């Protein structure tokens, strides 16, 4: 039985990951910014922390754990005002800095850190992108660069560090898919722009399986957490409309810009991201194709 210390353990990915760790018999400790967790998961130990003040409950310590860092404000849902962008960046950097100081002070003893990043690291490209490609430009790419740099600092105290650049996560519980299908309650599927942009996605379960794969094998370095087959936005919506009925409607870029502000650039960006590196390490997605994933996520809700 291993002890796994998780930040962001009450979020979309973190909740499922905790359940999967518990099911296989691991000891799970979640660092939570709430002193009383509203819906605690049975079997999880919750420890209070406040990254903004670089505080972890001083009564807590551990000498041999694996750290999974999922902490960070959502980049979606709100316009990227100056204050919002500051909150997105600082939530990521301060979380890692707080963990780093706890490792240095030996409050947390660990040998391995898995920290998340995002495929927003990459720019728009007309080629398949791998972990060796350079970062793009813009707010999200710049945030990912600083986020990953902060994670690599853990190598100096002697930890092995893995970074998972996560694609568009498709889940029944929320996230991108919930936003994509929301207009279907009015009978319309709103496809951003002309729908030709390539979207690199991953099923909710597969991203958690990939994280378990990385920590179990102590694989260091950067790995793209995406499914085998990136698809165009049009193809994604075709898969959705096979399950959920509605009419397709393309939303012009000028309207996306008006509604979303700077964030619209990420919606229309085309990035075909490869998962060849993690596949070479023998990981296989349970949901490699978009039709398989969407059917599994939505068919019971026809």
N, C-alpha and C positions, 0 to 999 in steps of 0.2 A: 504493500500500500504506500503510495506516494502522497506527500502533502503539496497541494497546489494553491498558491496565493494569487487571487484574481482581483484586478481593478476593473471597474465597469461590469461587474458580475450580475447586475440587476437589469442590464440592457437587453436588447434584442438578441444579440449573439451570446452575451454572457449568461443569460438565463438558461438557454439550451445547453451551453457548454458545461455549466454547473451540473445540470441533470445527467449529462453523459458521463461526467467524471464520477459522480456519486454512484451511478449504476454499475460502474466497473470496480467500485470499492475504494476510490481515492478519498483522501481527507481534503475537504474544500474549505478554504478561508477566503472570504470576500471582504475587501476594504470598501466600506460604504460611507458616503458623505452624510448619511442620515443616522442619527443615534438610535432611532427605532425604525427598522425596516418595515414598510407597510405590509408587504406580502412575502414574509421570509419563506425560503425553501427549506423544508425539513431535511436536516442533516448537514446544512451549511452553517459554518460559524461566521458571524458578521462582526467585523472590527471597525470602529469609527476612525475615519481619517479626514483631514481637511487640507488638500493640496495647496489651496490659496495661502494657507498659513504654514505650510510644510510640517503638518502635525500628523503623526500616527499614534493612536492610543499608546501611551508609554507602558501600560501594563502588558502589552502584547509583544512577544518576541518569538522568533523561530530560528532554528539553526541549520535546517536542511530542507529547503523547499524549491519548487519551480515557480517562477513568476510569469504570469500571463497578464500583460498590460493591454486592456481594452478601453481605458479611460479617455474621454474626450467629448466635448459638446458636439451635438449633431450639426453637420454642415448644411442640412436641408431644413425646410419648414419656415425659415425666416429670411428676409432680405439681408444681404451682406453689407450692413452699415459698418461704419468704422468701429463702433462698440461691439458689434456682433463678431467681426473678424478678430478683434482683440480677444474676445472670450473664447473663440474656437482655437486660436493658437495657444493662448496661455493655459487653457484646460489640459492641453496635451503636454506642453513643456513642463508645467509645474507638477503634474502627476509623476512624470519621469524623474524630475529633480528631487521630489520628495522621497521616492523609492530609492534613488541613488544615495541620498544622504543616510537613509536608514540602513542600506547595505554597508556604507563606509563606517557607520557607528556600530555595526554588527548587531543592530536590532533585528535585522533580517539577514539570515544566512542563506545564500542561494548559489547555485552553480550555473543556472540556465535562465535566460530571459527570452520570452517570446513577446514581441511588441508589435502591435498592428500599425499599418500605414494604409495607404489607399492607392488605387491605380490613377487617381488624380495627380499622382507624381508625374505621369507621362503627359506629353503634349498630344495634340491631334496629329495623326500620321497616316500616310497611305501605305504603310508597311506593317508587318506583324512586329509587335514590341516585345522585347525580352528584358530580363532583369539587368542586362548590360547597357541598355539604352539610357541616354542622358535625361535629366529632368526637363519638363516643359517649362513654360512661363505662366505667370498669373498667380493669383492668391493661393489656390489650392495646391498647386505644384510647389510653391515656395514654402507653404505650411508643411507639406510632406517631407521636404528636404530637411527642415529644422527638426521635425518630429523624429526622423530616422537618425539624424546626427545625435540627438539627445539619447536615443536608445543605444547607440554604439559606444557611448561613454562608459557603459557597464563593462566593457571589455577590460578597462584599466584595473578594476578590482579583481579581474580574473574570471568573469562570467563568460560563457558562450552566449552569443546573441543571435536570435533569428528574428527576421522582420517579414511579416506577411502583408503584402500589398493587396488589399481586398478589393474585389470588383463590386458591381452592383448586386447587393444581396437580395434575393427573392425569398420571401417568407410569407406564410399565411398570417403570422402574428403582427405584421406591420412593415415599416420600411418602404422601400421603393415600390413594391408591387401594390401595396395598399393605395398609394398615390396614383399609380398608373390606372388602376381599375375603378377608382372613385367616380369618374364621370359616367361610368356605365350604368349607374343607378338612374341616369337620365337618358340612357339608350345611346350614348355617344362615346367613342374611344378617341381621345385627343392625342394625336401623334405629333410629337414636337418637330417642327420644321418640315422638311421634305421626307423625313424618315429614312434617309439613306445612311445616316451616321451609324458606325459600328459600335455596339454596346457589349462590353465584356462583363459578364454576369456570373453569379454562382448561387446555387441553392443553399438555403440556410443551413441545412444539415451537413452539406459537404464542406462548408467553411469551417464548421466545428470539427468535423472528422479530420480535416487537413491540419488543424491546430494540434489535435491529439497526436497525429502522425509525426509532426515536427518535434513535439516535446518528448515523445517516447523514444525517438531515435536521436535526440539531441542534435538536430541538424542546424548548423549555424549558417548565416548568410541571408540573402534576400530571396523570397519566393513569391511569385504571383499567385494569389488565391482567386483563381477564376476557373470557370468550367472549360471543357475541351473546345466548345464551339461558340465563339463570339457571333453575334447576329446583328443585322441591321434593326433599327427601331421598327421598321415596317414588318420584318419577320417576327419580332417579339410580339407585336400587336396581332399579327395573324394567328399566332399560337394562342393568345388570350381569347381571341374572338371565336376560336374553335370550341371553347368551353363556355365563355360568357358572351351572350348575344348583344350585338350593338352595331352601330354604323361608324365607319372610320371617318375621321375629320382631321385634316392636317392643320396644325396651329402655326401661323406665320411667325417667322423669327422676330419681326418687329413687335408682335404681341407678347411673345415670350420675354423679350427685353423689357417691355413696359411692365409686365406682371412681376418678373423675377429679378430685374436689375442685373447686376454683374454675374449672378449665378447662372443666368441663361447660357453662358458660354460653355459651362460644363454639360448642359443638357444636349447641346447640338454638337459637341466635340466628338470626333470619330477616333476611337482607339481600340484596335484589335490586339488584345494582350494575350500572350502565349503562356500556357501552363506546362510547357515541355520540361522545364527544370524539375518541378515536383513530380511529374510523371516518370522522369528518368530515375528518380529515387524510389520508384515502384508504387507511388500513390495513384489510386484510381478513383475518379468521381463516381458516386452512385447515380448522379443525374448529369450525364455528359451533354445531353441535347436539350434545347429549349422546349420542344414539344413534350418530352418526358417530364421535365421539371414543372412546367405549367399545369400539365394534366394532374400530376401528383398534388400540386398545391391547391388547385381550384376545382377539380372535378367533383368533389363531394359537396360543393356549394352551387351546383348547377341550378 
